[in-house]
Amino acid sequence: MKRNTGLRPESMGSEIIRTEGLSKYYGDGEALVKSVDQVSLSIRKGEITAIVGKSGSGKTTLLHMMGGLEPPTKGRVLLDGSPLYEMNDSRRTKFRRERIGFIFQKFQLIPDMTIR
């Protein structure tokens, strides 16, 4: 697979995030839903990455797992080489607070207030 980063290879940084066989399943038996199934990817510093797909295809679930908000059913997430889900909850929370930024789809603003 060729990457189109818009950057010369010598300007690319080190790997900042990697997923290995990342999966999130809900339910079981005939009701099993594979929201994310066996996603392996690597993103390097300086790379611009877009995750695209139809509504309901698992994009948000994938991003939540990559950011430490939702544990995977199976697979691993490594951030700067640190296995995110091998950390205990308090260490993962501290890591997330110091190293990851989120902009949520629905950011729960107070509907009756505006900024002027």
MODA-V59163 format. One line per field, one symbol per residue. psi: psi as a letter, one per 40 degrees, with the letter a starting at -180 (. if undefined). A space follows every 10 residues. Layout:
psi = ???
This chain:
psi = hhhgeeiide eiaihdihih fhihiiaibe ehhgdhhfhh ihhiheihhh hiiiheeedd ddddddeedh iidiiihhhf ehhdeeiidd ddddddddei iihidhefih deiih.
